[in-house]
């Protein structure tokens, strides 16, 4: 049996990091002769997203508007989306099904299934609110647990995310860690200027970008913030929640964000929850000095290459930003360390690790409901 996959059926959504990840992995698989059939759910594609996808020769796109499993009252949509996905997969006949979610990993795919955990509501809630989610999220927990048990392999981008899954949903035997990656040719250092940048979903409390905006008036350098203000369920930040002393850039295209990262001397993201985090990686590749939330996942990736602060301590954040602003040599050292570390997380390495994982799946007997155990995805 040929254990090198030729086509992958992948599920994803149009919100944030999963979209970035899906396209980055697809691009990196193209030199290996792998076609990706990407089935999307969630909000409509923006024109920028459509244009970005159209540039990828090994990508076929299928779009629906079904709700995502972490949205309010999604389950009838999740069921209908599952029927649509299985019908698509049966028609396209991929070698491997790659699910970037949970509930749909438990469908009868009749082919090897890999589940990638990018985040989850229970670990998000614990990080942001300091407690487990209320009772209305028990259905979600059951669906996630079933998905983790139904997949032939479970992948997480960090050991911290994998531990969080086991904390909230029980032991997972068929698992491994594959860090996310980015093309180092896309994000490169530019002419550095005296400003601080932060970027992320402004409606997501886990990003904790408000913490940066609250101290902007006390800093000698301007603070620029990029990101989407409106959530997929149309909740948005009110104007009085946005500090007046920041420069709000709105949602930027990838090309625009590259330019801002290239020019920024410092990137600040005092996140409460970030299972991997694409924007710190993009900022690191762009040689920004990084100031990040002191949480397990970010420590795992950036230990020794970033400045860490308590996400709930505004004074500590201000102190570290002022130190970087005032001490040019220290700032240059931290920007160099950030770029050196970021260069370890390439899209090419990510693709090779996923190809190994896909090949491991294809070597196994096609027993769809049997769970397999894999030591690693090295």
Secondary structure, DSSP 8 states (H G I E B T S, - for coil): ---S-SEEEEEEESSTHHHHHHHHHHHHHHTTT-EEEEEEESS---HHHHHHHHT-TTEEEEE-----TTSTT-HHHHHHHHHHHHHHHHHH--SEEEESSSGGGGS--SSEEEEEE---HHHHHHHHHSS---GGGHHHHHHHHHHHHHSSEEEESSHHHHHHHHHHH---SSEEE----B-TTTS-----EEEEEEES-TT-GGG-HHHHHHTGGGSSSEEEEE---B-TTS-B--GGGS-TTSEEEES--HHHHHHHHHHEEEEEE--S--SS-HHHHHHHHTT-EEEEE--HHHHHHHTTTSEEE-TT-HHHHHHHHHHHHH-HHHHHHHHHHHHHHHTTSBHHHHHHHHHHHHHHHHHS---TT-----S---
